[in-house]
Amino acid sequence: MTYPGSWIVCRNCLFPIRTPSLLKTSLWPENSRSIPILLACPVCAHVEQYSRAALRAITFRIPDPFRQAKAALYAVEVPCGVLHCEGTARVYAVAATTLSVMSLLELWKHWVIHAPCRNHSFKARRSWTWGVYGVS
C-alpha cells in the first residue's frame, strides 16, 4: 500500500524533510509560490528559506506520521539578537511527538539560520526567549 505525501529537500544536506499536508494549504496562499517560509532541517540544523515551489508530492510506503500523531509541525518564533533590532524569524520545524519541547530547544539552539533581518544577517537570541507553538 502507498500513501500520498510531500517533502522538501534540504538545500544544505539534501535530506528529504517530510511535511504535513497542511503545509501546502495553510502556510502558503493558494496563488503565491514566491512567499518563502523558513524550514529547519532536522538532520543538519540549517534553517533555509523555501517557497511553495520547493514542496514535492511523493508517494510513501509508510502512513503519514502527522496523521498518526507520531510527528508534529512547530512554529518557533526566534527574536533577533542584534542590538536594537526587534526583528523576529518564524521557523517551522518537524519533530517526533515523543520529544519534549525542552529536548527540542536543546537541539534547536544549534540552528544555523540563513535569513535576512532588515539590513543584516539574522542572529538568534538565546533560546529561552523563543516562542514555540504547535501548528495544526
VOGU-3710 file (C-alpha; in Angstrom, 3 decimals, decimal comma):
1> mtypgswivc> 0,000/0,000/0,000  1,195/3,529/-0,728  0,363/6,849/0,927  0,416/10,277/-0,721  2,514/12,932/0,970  5,071/15,637/0,403  8,594/16,671/1,309  11,067/19,480/0,904  14,691/18,585/0,241  17,176/20,422/2,492
11> rnclfpirtp> 19,378/22,763/0,484  22,350/22,099/2,753  22,485/18,305/3,264  19,831/17,110/0,753  17,831/15,315/3,464  14,161/14,955/2,426  12,089/16,632/5,151  8,644/15,029/5,253  5,977/17,673/5,644  2,363/17,551/6,803
21> sllktslwpe> -0,364/18,057/4,216  -1,393/21,308/5,934  1,953/22,834/4,970  0,779/23,231/1,393  -2,634/24,606/2,249  -2,150/26,784/5,315  1,348/28,287/5,146  1,290/29,422/1,545  -1,637/31,277/-0,025  -3,065/29,331/-2,994
31> nsrsipilla> -1,710/31,601/-5,725  1,546/32,588/-4,051  4,537/30,461/-4,998  7,105/33,140/-4,127  6,489/33,958/-0,438  9,172/31,981/1,411  8,920/30,244/4,755  11,834/29,268/6,982  12,109/25,498/7,457  14,606/23,779/9,747
41> cpvcahveqy> 16,313/20,584/8,681  16,182/18,002/11,495  19,476/16,453/10,327  21,940/19,289/9,669  20,201/22,040/11,731  20,304/24,561/8,893  17,279/26,825/8,511  16,664/27,902/4,931  14,007/29,852/3,070  11,742/27,741/0,857
51> sraalraitf> 8,975/28,766/-1,488  5,931/26,659/-2,276  7,706/25,508/-5,450  10,165/23,508/-3,284  7,344/21,281/-1,976  7,310/17,938/-3,816  4,433/15,453/-3,920  5,722/11,958/-3,098  4,191/8,525/-2,595  5,375/6,866/0,635
61> ripdpfrqak> 5,287/3,235/1,716  4,541/4,148/5,331  1,483/6,006/6,669  1,616/9,735/7,330  3,284/10,223/10,756  1,495/13,566/11,193  -1,947/11,959/10,902  -0,873/9,197/13,297  0,310/11,807/15,859  3,887/10,490/15,646
71> aalyavevpc> 5,243/13,740/14,189  4,329/17,384/14,656  4,994/20,693/12,964  6,146/23,516/15,224  6,337/27,257/14,585  9,254/28,709/16,521  9,413/32,483/16,974  13,085/33,449/17,258  13,887/37,085/18,175  16,906/38,694/16,528
81> gvlhcegtar> 19,920/39,074/18,822  21,398/42,136/17,101  21,416/45,121/19,460  18,342/47,390/18,944  16,789/45,071/16,353  13,230/43,982/17,010  13,070/41,516/14,106  11,711/38,019/14,582  12,067/34,929/12,432  9,296/32,339/12,319
91> vyavaattls> 10,946/28,976/11,766  8,929/25,846/11,022  10,346/22,598/12,387  9,240/18,992/12,096  9,819/16,747/15,123  8,731/13,471/16,669  5,955/13,831/19,222  7,924/11,647/21,656  10,408/14,510/22,190  9,678/17,190/24,773
101> vmsllelwkh> 9,858/20,871/23,881  12,794/21,208/26,305  14,687/18,496/24,396  13,831/20,151/21,106  15,068/23,545/22,328  18,397/21,918/23,211  18,655/20,771/19,597  17,223/23,908/18,034  19,659/26,252/19,784  22,262/24,923/17,316
111> wvihapcrnh> 20,295/26,104/14,285  22,179/27,987/11,595  19,554/30,421/10,362  20,014/31,671/6,798  17,626/34,620/6,736  17,852/38,355/6,229  16,728/40,656/9,023  16,290/44,254/7,987  19,795/45,295/6,858  21,830/42,478/8,468
121> sfkarrswtw> 22,053/38,697/8,617  19,756/37,189/11,223  21,361/36,375/14,582  19,252/34,398/17,054  18,805/35,451/20,669  19,191/32,921/23,448  16,686/30,083/23,210  14,852/30,944/26,446  13,390/33,982/24,615  11,860/31,859/21,858
131> gvygvs> 8,169/31,104/21,467  7,248/27,549/20,450  3,809/26,782/19,045  2,246/23,639/17,612  0,798/24,072/14,124  -2,358/22,114/13,387
//
